[in-house]
Amino acid sequence: MTVANLHAAVAAPSSAFTTAVNILTAPSEAFKALDANPTKLVPLLTVLLSTLLVMFWYFTIVDFGWYIDDSLSRFSNMSEEQLTTMQERMESMSQTTFKMFGIAGSSASILLISVLQAGYLSMASALNGDKYRFSHWFSLVCWTSLPALLGVLGMVVTILLSPNGQISALDLNPLTLANLGMRSSSASVQTLLGSLNLTMFWGATLIVMAYRQWLHSGWVKALSIVLAPYALIFGIWSYFILA
């Protein structure tokens, strides 16, 4: 290995670490680095692997019978016969099967959401005629997902504090709006509150800041373009909840 190659090998992880720290403490510096070098692998693998490991752990220690009962308790609008059928189907599956579904579902959702978000932003860029394409936006989405590691850490603490394994999937992440104390009499709204967490808002804010910095736009334009998909999704969800 030449001296130049050795320096490059040392600089790569050092640069990734610096970018990770800057994303959390000095976002504008991180955005400059990603503008010049839109890396993706380190943040994507970090979030994916940490999430997979904690979900693997959760489905390994959870009280399987209790988990089934807790899951069925959320379907209050179903008949007794339907609940019995669903319970029989769930009980026919092993805990290992649930573990694999949980792991596969977590990884697939992370990848799908990241690709869709980057695809939307690259499409918006193409319409605006700017230089940023999918590679830049996918890099940005991956790096701005790093705050999700705080949610993973919270899940670890939750599991450690529940030695009997009776942990609801909805209670696993302590940073969701529901677990932070927001409550609703509507089961659908409560499910929505259980799906939203603080790290999601943090990540979206970082993307807005990056859009504004990269495109030299105003706050109104950055907010409207970046948050439009969120507004559409939650608007449709709210319509069906309140209809």
HELIX and SHEET records of a PDB file:
HELIX    1   1 VAL A    3  THR A   25  1                                  23    
HELIX    2   2 PRO A   27  ALA A   36  1                                  10    
HELIX    3   3 LEU A   41  ILE A   61  1                                  21    
HELIX    4   4 PHE A   64  LEU A   72  1                                   9    
HELIX    5   5 GLU A   80  GLU A   91  1                                  12    
HELIX    6   6 GLN A   95  ASN A  128  1                                  34    
HELIX    7   7 PHE A  134  TRP A  143  1                                  10    
HELIX    8   8 ALA A  148  LEU A  160  1                                  13    
HELIX    9   9 ALA A  169  ASP A  171  5                                   3    
HELIX   10  10 ALA A  187  SER A  195  1                                   9    
HELIX   11  11 LEU A  198  LEU A  215  1                                  18    
HELIX   12  12 TRP A  219  LEU A  242  1                                  24    
END                                                                             
